[in-house]
Amino acid sequence: MSTKLALEIPVLQEITAAIVRERNIRRLLEQILAILERRMGMLRGTFTLLEGDELSIAASHGLDAE
């Protein structure tokens, strides 16, 4: 198993556990971003959702309001 894969599998397991626990999609997305920051050093990230005809940011990390 590659070193990169060995590091990624526990992260995926933690994200999977969050998916099983959390039913609120926005809180779930925030938890996933927090996991990626903590476990993989992510600096910035967003999840966007299509709501009707508009894209909206459902969760973000490391971004300002602009």
SULJO-V380572 format. One record per residue. RES is the residue in three letters. PSI is psi as a letter, one per 30 degrees, with the letter a starting at -180 (* if undefined). Layout:
BEGIN
[[RES/PSI] [RES/PSI]]
END
This chain:
BEGIN
[[MET/k] [SER/l] [THR/e] [LYS/e] [LEU/e] [ALA/f] [LEU/e] [GLU/e] [ILE/e] [PRO/e] [VAL/e] [LEU/e] [GLN/e] [GLU/e] [ILE/e] [THR/e] [ALA/e] [ALA/e] [ILE/e] [VAL/e] [ARG/e] [GLU/k] [ARG/f] [ASN/j] [ILE/e] [ARG/e] [ARG/e] [LEU/e] [LEU/e] [GLU/e] [GLN/e] [ILE/e] [LEU/e] [ALA/e] [ILE/e] [LEU/e] [GLU/e] [ARG/e] [ARG/f] [MET/g] [GLY/g] [MET/k] [LEU/e] [ARG/k] [GLY/l] [THR/l] [PHE/k] [THR/k] [LEU/k] [LEU/j] [GLU/j] [GLY/b] [ASP/g] [GLU/k] [LEU/k] [SER/k] [ILE/j] [ALA/e] [ALA/k] [SER/l] [HIS/k] [GLY/g] [LEU/k] [ASP/l] [ALA/f] [GLU/*]]
END
